[in-house]
Amino acid sequence: MEYTANEYRYTRMKYERCGRSGVMLPKVSLGFWHNFGSVDPYERSRDIARYAFDNGITHFDLANNYGPIPGSAEETLGRLMDEDFRPYRDELFISTKAGYEMWQGPYGNWGSRKYMIASLEQSLKRMRLDYVDLFYSHRYDPSTPLEETLQALVDIVRHGKALYVGISRWTLEATRFAHQYLKEHDVPMLIYQGRLNMLDRAPQQDGILDFCSQEGVGFISFSPLAQGLLTDRYLHGIPENSRMSKGKFLKEEMLTPELLAQLRAWNDEAAEKGQSLAEMALTWILHQPGVTSVLVGASSVSQLAKNLQCLKCI
Ligand SMILES: NC(=O)c1ccc[n+]([C@@H]2O[C@H](COP(=O)([O-])OP(=O)(O)OC[C@H]3O[C@@H](n4cnc5c(N)ncnc54)[C@H](OP(=O)(O)O)[C@@H]3O)[C@@H](O)[C@H]2O)c1
């Protein structure tokens, strides 16, 4: 059935300025790492994306290697653009990244200019887009001169292939360098993408979040629910088809008796406040100073609907 976006979508979401930029991002953004690959039913992916946009989620986050198979999440987005979202292109803020292995040989990984530029060309074709709103270096590359990776980002913006740039998983020292380099080249760093959640506070401990706040760089938290741990998903065993049951990115060994006890205690605390654990976990992140948005994943519309409940508490 032809898609028409819900007319009330912008009354359902709260937006936050991304650092000291002109861009407003939704407090809840949607990640395409899982659930949008060629192994996933297209109709389910489509329903999640439609539900997201109908609820004011204007920011979709991708990377070259999201799938599985790598590249297929971008292909799913390309199909969604053609079938549903083309009329809304200017209402969407779409990001992709390069930094992890994408193709064989010496030019399909890390941070060389060769890789970054070729990868974005491929991503644009898969997503059927002329440009992305945001392009990231997906990880810090200790072997490539930082100037090379950063100049590739600058040139990508100059050539109109991305409107803004960001970095993800860079060390504080490299982030400082990147910020200065990009500023001097008139392509300010829009945002830093890092993992911050109730179980992993590294961006606060290592000073990344403070740096972003001080310098007017936005911060978006990936895996805000710790891949599902910070929900009721694993409180009573490991459900079939859950991310943990697949055993690749979320391993059973992580769910120690101590962690389970902590999750149950937080679940009770949330219930006392009339919240779900997911709601409490997302609210916690959004209350941390310097955080612009949380980047949630969802394998169903109902999960996303539950996660959006956090908007009531912020
Ligand atoms: N920059 C980076 O290096 C990096 C790394 C990782 C992620 N990311 C970005 O961050 C996005 C989100 O990451 P993530 O998928 O790990 O996020 P997440 O929100 O922490 O976890 C999402 C998973 O948790 C489960 N879940 C979500 N809501 C639930 C609910 N209400 N009740 C029960 N279970 C629920 C689902 O897993 P089930 O499959 O078990 O249903 C869902 O797929 C990615 O898509 C990507 O865009 C970036």
PDBQT file of the ligand as one rigid body, heavy atoms in Angstrom, charges set to zero:
ROOT
HETATM    1  N1  LIG A 401      29.312   3.502  15.826  1.00  0.00    +0.000 N 
HETATM    2  C1  LIG A 401      29.350   2.219  16.121  1.00  0.00    +0.000 C 
HETATM    3  O1  LIG A 401      30.402   1.591  16.133  1.00  0.00    +0.000 OA
HETATM    4  C2  LIG A 401      28.055   1.505  16.418  1.00  0.00    +0.000 A 
HETATM    5  C3  LIG A 401      28.081   0.265  17.083  1.00  0.00    +0.000 A 
HETATM    6  C4  LIG A 401      26.860  -0.329  17.377  1.00  0.00    +0.000 A 
HETATM    7  C5  LIG A 401      25.670   0.283  17.031  1.00  0.00    +0.000 A 
HETATM    8  N2  LIG A 401      25.690   1.478  16.369  1.00  0.00    +0.000 N 
HETATM    9  C6  LIG A 401      24.432   2.173  15.993  1.00  0.00    +0.000 C 
HETATM   10  O2  LIG A 401      23.518   2.144  17.074  1.00  0.00    +0.000 OA
HETATM   11  C7  LIG A 401      22.289   1.558  16.650  1.00  0.00    +0.000 C 
HETATM   12  C8  LIG A 401      21.617   0.858  17.772  1.00  0.00    +0.000 C 
HETATM   13  O3  LIG A 401      22.435  -0.207  18.259  1.00  0.00    +0.000 OA
HETATM   14  P1  LIG A 401      21.778  -1.464  18.941  1.00  0.00    +0.000 P 
HETATM   15  O4  LIG A 401      20.883  -2.139  17.957  1.00  0.00    +0.000 OA
HETATM   16  O5  LIG A 401      22.833  -2.231  19.607  1.00  0.00    +0.000 OA
HETATM   17  O6  LIG A 401      20.835  -0.689  20.018  1.00  0.00    +0.000 OA
HETATM   18  P2  LIG A 401      20.044  -1.101  21.298  1.00  0.00    +0.000 P 
HETATM   19  O7  LIG A 401      18.852  -0.192  21.291  1.00  0.00    +0.000 OA
HETATM   20  O8  LIG A 401      20.932  -1.077  22.488  1.00  0.00    +0.000 OA
HETATM   21  O9  LIG A 401      19.600  -2.620  21.078  1.00  0.00    +0.000 OA
HETATM   22  C9  LIG A 401      18.597  -2.932  20.134  1.00  0.00    +0.000 C 
HETATM   23  C10 LIG A 401      18.102  -4.365  20.344  1.00  0.00    +0.000 C 
HETATM   24  O10 LIG A 401      17.592  -4.525  21.663  1.00  0.00    +0.000 OA
HETATM   25  C11 LIG A 401      16.370  -5.260  21.634  1.00  0.00    +0.000 C 
HETATM   26  N3  LIG A 401      15.293  -4.327  22.043  1.00  0.00    +0.000 N 
HETATM   27  C12 LIG A 401      15.143  -3.015  21.670  1.00  0.00    +0.000 A 
HETATM   28  N4  LIG A 401      14.050  -2.488  22.268  1.00  0.00    +0.000 NA
HETATM   29  C13 LIG A 401      13.512  -3.450  23.038  1.00  0.00    +0.000 A 
HETATM   30  C14 LIG A 401      12.387  -3.495  23.902  1.00  0.00    +0.000 A 
HETATM   31  N5  LIG A 401      11.602  -2.436  24.095  1.00  0.00    +0.000 N 
HETATM   32  N6  LIG A 401      12.122  -4.661  24.551  1.00  0.00    +0.000 NA
HETATM   33  C15 LIG A 401      12.908  -5.754  24.376  1.00  0.00    +0.000 A 
HETATM   34  N7  LIG A 401      13.991  -5.780  23.561  1.00  0.00    +0.000 NA
HETATM   35  C16 LIG A 401      14.292  -4.628  22.907  1.00  0.00    +0.000 A 
HETATM   36  C17 LIG A 401      16.228  -5.743  20.203  1.00  0.00    +0.000 C 
HETATM   37  O11 LIG A 401      16.930  -6.960  20.074  1.00  0.00    +0.000 OA
HETATM   38  P3  LIG A 401      16.254  -8.363  19.622  1.00  0.00    +0.000 P 
HETATM   39  O12 LIG A 401      16.852  -8.644  18.306  1.00  0.00    +0.000 OA
HETATM   40  O13 LIG A 401      16.707  -9.320  20.665  1.00  0.00    +0.000 OA
HETATM   41  O14 LIG A 401      14.777  -8.192  19.571  1.00  0.00    +0.000 OA
HETATM   42  C18 LIG A 401      16.937  -4.661  19.432  1.00  0.00    +0.000 C 
HETATM   43  O15 LIG A 401      17.358  -5.063  18.148  1.00  0.00    +0.000 OA
HETATM   44  C19 LIG A 401      22.725   0.644  15.504  1.00  0.00    +0.000 C 
HETATM   45  O16 LIG A 401      21.653   0.270  14.668  1.00  0.00    +0.000 OA
HETATM   46  C20 LIG A 401      23.731   1.511  14.809  1.00  0.00    +0.000 C 
HETATM   47  O17 LIG A 401      23.065   2.482  14.029  1.00  0.00    +0.000 OA
HETATM   48  C21 LIG A 401      26.864   2.092  16.078  1.00  0.00    +0.000 A 
ENDROOT
TORSDOF 0
